[in-house]
Amino acid sequence: MIPHITDEIKASIRRVAKDVDVVIVEIGGTVGDIEGLPFLEAVRQLKKDVGKDHVIYVHLTLVPFIQAAAELKTKATQHSVKELRAIGIQPDVLLCRTAKDHPLTPSIKSKIALFCDVEEEAVIAARDVDTIYEVPLAFHDQGLDESIVKMLGLPSEPADVGRWEEIVRRIKAPRRRCRVGVVGKYIEVKDAYKSLYEALAHGGIANEAAVEVVWVDAERIEREGLAGHVVGLDGILVPGGFGDRGIEGKIQAIRYAREQQVPYFGICLGMQCAVIEYARHVCGLAGANSTEFEPAPAHNVIDLLPEQRNVRDKGARCASASTPSSSTRAVWPRARMARASSASATATATRSTTTTSPTSRRAGSASPGSGRKSSSSRSSSCPIIPGSWPANSTRSSAPGRGSRTRSSRPS
């Protein structure tokens, strides 16, 4: 282990900790993965640097249900904790992933607490739930928030989870429903449009509506036509992308939305395709196209700005220009849609501290788990849309004061 690497990791955590009360540092992957060892060693050292009362470790593990034996098995959790302790980290809290139909029994909790050397109340069931926004409520019901606040020595006050309960109510009991078609060419990999899916879901929450996302393959529209693909949709969305594959299918879907007065939203490439469709079928510019798809179209309605013609390093950035050279030219290349995912198996949390004072703020840490991932175990945040909540609703207060920061590695 190279000391300079772990020192730099700890320095990065300290930079994040500036001007905040609590920092949560998540370490993705599985205990024992070689690429995660420097990060685990860094958070191990951090507890020594800032003091044991300033750091806690929360470890996510798996408690599988073995169908043949018809019982939960704790060996995976025991082995994961053993590997973590071999690195020098003793977890303070265990989050045990279990199936929805197979909750942790008191005897299982006692067994895990005994063999993993943690308090029984610190063994928390992380059961599968219907929606990710139930996770904070499930943990609150088991007292996880109170335990963490107590371990960190933070001021404790009753938690108001009314906002969370309202979100879950809106998801589970919506007042209306709608179907939105996403016409793209990467639909085989749903995570390619993860941000769009979540944005639509959040819009539904704000409007007490269940949004059913219908994935429409633009290339199938080109081969088979519109029939059976877009009929019955309440809205059509064409997201960003690159290249000419599936473009004509997207343009057909956009034309259908315009002529049938179906609400349409075009993002990046989707907006450019809308320009092309309108130019062809409303303005009468036959052969209108973008130079991205056709080097010399009959009518060039989407083009590179002059100062971008020599740009080769496009990456995930969106190039912008101060002044367009003509009214028909649009900024291109577009920003790639990037997603950030955090490996739910591991987390390290730290609280902002200064090492010079014994009464400095505390830090909490959570460590990597036994490896199986599930979106239902990840924490997320739902942006509150101004004006979308009842006037008598109140803002929920966190179990501890201060802001929390989670880092995640882009995939």
Beta strands, then each sheet from edge to edge (+ up, - down):
strand 1: 23-25
strand 2: 58-62
strand 3: 65-66
strand 4: 71-72
strand 5: 93-98
strand 6: 123-127
strand 7: 176-184
strand 8: 209-217
strand 9: 235-238
strand 10: 264-266
strand 11: 288-290
strand 12: 299-302
strand 13: 348-350
sheet 1: 1+ 13-
sheet 2: 2+ 5+ 6+
sheet 3: 3+ 4-
sheet 4: 8+ 7+ 9+ 10+
sheet 5: 11+ 12+
end
